[in-house]
Amino acid sequence: MSAALYAAREGIETLIIERSGVGGQAGPTERIDNYSAFAEGIGGAELADAMRAHAERFDVEILPAQAVTKIESQGDYKMIATESGDSYCGRSVLLTPGATYRRLNVPGEDNLIGAGIHICATCDGPFYKGKELVVVGGGNSGIEEGLFLTKFATKVTILEVGDRLRASQILQEKAASHPQIEVRLDTTVVEFKGDGKLESLVIKDVNTEETEVMNPAAVFVFIGLLPNTGFVKDSVDLDQWGSITTSPTMETSLEGAFAEGDARAGSTKQVTSAVGEGATAALMIRQYLERTQGSRAYKGD
């Protein structure tokens, strides 16, 4: 949305193709409390709607419920194919497919996302000052976020399904020496319980099969991200995790195709960063169009 706004203001005819709802992961977020200028926070849907209205004010066209299946170059153009069988073309394309957080897929999880189950410690950790929290996941992200949560929580319990943590050695040492962190290995989540808000979770020892009920104020799940990049794996270079690799100008390995946001390798997975990257990407695209097409890149061509 940010990139589209900047591009349209630069006089570039802009089309957004969106497979689901505008706003990405921010859209369904109950409350965004770390976006500048909203001192009392703002609902994710409210922020997404405001961004959409802002972009449409500058004549950005938005096609909802359209899944892109393929992009390729044809001469000076980038051709975009969609699941519906329609095709679109442009002199440049910006890839912002985002990423999907891995889910535990256990009973109760779907109903309590954002209501006691969270996927962003930076966004939601401050709501739980003086509370006990649980982190699911013993990789780098799980330990890093667990350490961050100790700024607010009185205790953080980290659950790891394996027999050892998967985080780097230095992070393991930090967690082991931190007085507010407890690590429980060989432990998996069986179920979340709560009516509209998380009340408890059931965990199980994978060796003994014994179950136990925990009653934290909230649970933060950090078991990895899946970049939504399957449709471009044959078009642009991806790193070992499936994220889109880019140059310093945010251009991908396909000339004229740029990428930003959660699907870009090295991104920070924050709304503010995504907005900034969008503005930067739009300016890089403008430079690319000026260099390759001159004045023909703009409206009226």
N, C-alpha and C positions, 0 to 999 in steps of 0.2 A: 504494500500500500504506500509506503514511504517512497519507494523508487518510482512508482507510477505517478505520484504527485509531483516529484521533482522533474521527471521526464516530461510530463504534460506542460508544466510551467516553462520548460525550455522549448516548447513548441513542437515536441515530438509526439506524433499520434500514437496513443498508448492503449493497449488491450491487455486486460488481466484475464487469464483463464484459471478458474478455481474449481478444484474437484469436490470441495465440500463447503464449509462455511467460511466466510471472510473473517480473518483474524488469526487463523492458525491455532497454535496451542494457547495463545493468549485469550482467544475468544471465549472458551468455556471456563476460564479461570475465574473463580468466585470473586477474588479481590486482588488487585495489583497495587502494592503498597510502596513500590520503589521506582515509580515512573515520575520523573521530575515535573513539578508544577501542580501535582495533585496531592496537596498536603494531607488530605483525609483519605487518600487512596481512591481507586476507581475500579468498577467492575470490568472484567475483561470484555464482556459483550458490549458494554457501553463504550469502551475505548475503541473497539473494532468498528462499531457503528459510526462513531465520530470520524474515524480515519476514512471510512468508506465515503461518508458524505463530503469530506474535504476533497478527496480525489475526484469524486463525481462533479464537484463544483468546477473543476478544470477539464471536464469532458472526458475523463477516463472511462472507457467502456469495460464493464465487468461481465464475464460469462460464468455464471455459477453452475455447479453440478456437471462440469465438463472435465473428464480425466484425460490428461495428455498421455499418449502411448508411445510417441516417437518424435524425435527432432532430427533433422538432417539439413545439410546445405545443398542448395540448388542455385548455382551461379552466385549472384550477389545476395540471395535471399536465404533465410532460415525457414524451413517448412516444418510446421507443427501439425501432427495428426492426433485426433482425439478418438476416444472410445466410441463415440457416436458415429464415426465415419467421416466427420467433417475435417477440413484442412484449413490452416491459416498460415499466412506468411508475413515475415517482417525482415527488415534489414539487420536487425539484431534481436537477440532474445536474452532475457534474464531468468535464470533458473532459481526459484525460491520454493522448492517443494517441502522444505522443513524436515522434521524427523519425528519419529514416533517413539515414545518411551516404552520400553519393555514392561509388560504387566505380569503380575504373579498368576493371574487367571484363576483365582480361588473364590469361593462363595463370599458374597458381600462386598467385594472390591468395587465393582462397577457403580454401586449405589452410593459409595462413600468417598469417591474421588473428589477432593476439594472440601470434604466435610470431615476431616480428620485423617485422611490419606492424602499425602502430598508428594510432588515430584520435584520441588524446587525449594531448597533450604534457604536460599537468599531471599526468595519471595515470601515464604510463609513462616520461616523460623521465628521472626520477631513476635509473632502472635502468641508464642508459647513461653514467654518469660516465666521462670520459676517453676516450670513443669518438667515431668519426666517424659522422655521421647524414645522412640524406637526407630532405628535405621535398618532397612533390609538391604543387604549387599555388602560384601567385604572386599570389593575391588577398589581401585584408586578413587573413583567418584564417591563410593559409599563412605570410605574413611575420611576423605577430605570434607565431605558434607557433614559427617558426624562430628569432626573436630570443630567445624564452623558452628554447629548447633550448640556446642558447649558454652558459647557466648551468652546463650539465653536459657538453656535448660539446666536443671539441677543435676540431671543424670541422662546419659545417652547409652542405650543398649544396642549394640550392633549384632545383627543376626546374619550368620553366614552358613549356607547349606553344606559347604565343603568342610573338610577336616583341617583346613588352614585358610588364612586370609590370602586373597589374590592381589592385594595392593603391593606397591613397592616397599622395599625393606625399611626405608626411612619413615614411611607413613605408618607401617606396622609398629615401629618403635615408638612413634609419637602416640599412637593409640594405646599401646601397652603401658606407657608411663603416665597417661593422663588420668587424674583422680576421678574425673566425672564420666569416664567411659568404661563400660563393661562389654567384653566381646564374648559371644556365645557361638561356638562352632557346631557343625553337624545339626543345625537347627533350621527348620523350614516353617513357613506360615501355612496353616491349614484353612483358616477361615477368619473373616472379619465380621464383627457383630455390631449392630447399632441401628436405631430407628431414626434416620435422618442425620445422625451424627455418630462418629465412631465412639463406641463404648468399651470394646475389648477386642482382642485378637487371640486366636487359638494357635499355639505353636506346637511342633512335634520334634522330638529327638529322632533323627533318621536311623540311629543305631538301635535304640531300645523301643521305638514306636510309642513311647510315652508322650502324652499330650499335657499341655499346661495352658492356663489362661493368663494373659497379661492385660493390664489396664493403663496403658500410657495415655497421655493427653493427645498424642498424634503419632502417626507412623509415616516415615519418609522412605520411599522406595527408590533405590538407585541400583538397578540391575542392568543398566545399559540403554543405549539409544540405537534405534534403527533408522538411518537416513532413508527418506523416501525417494531413492534414486534408481530403482529398478528399471524405470522407463528410459533412462539415459546411459545405462551401463555400456551400451555399444556405441555411444556417441561422444562421450567425454571421458577423460581419465578420472578414476576414482582411487582413493587410497585403500589401505588394507581393511578399513572399517566400512567402506562403501560411501565415504563422504567425497564430495566433489573437490578436486584440487584446483587451485587457481593461482594466477600470477599476482604480483603486487597490485595490479590494476583490476583484480577480480575477474580477469578473463580466463576462461577454461581452455582446455587443449583444442577445442573447436573454435576457430577464429570467428569472432562476432558473437559468441555465446558467453555470457557472464553468469556468475553465481554469487549468492549471498545468503545470509541467514543460517538456520540450524543445520542445513544440509552441506554447508561449505566447511571443508576441513579447516580446523583452527578457530571456528567461531565460538563465542562464549555462551550461547544458548540463553540470552537475556533479551527482553523486549527492547530495552533502550539501545543495546548494541545492534539489534536487527534493524531498528529504525535508522541508526547512523550508517550502517552498512548499505541500506537501501539508498540513502541519499548519495553516498559515495559511488555506488554502482551506477546510478543514473548519470552522474557527472562523467564517469569513465565511458559510458556508452555514448554520451554526447560527443566526447573527444574522438571516439572510434568512428562515429558517423561523419563527423567533420573531416576526419583524415581520409576516409574511404569513399565518401559520397558527396562531400561538400554540401551545398545548399539543397540538393535533391533529397536529403535525408528528412527534411522537415515537411510539415503539412503543406498540401498543395501539389506534392509529387504524385 
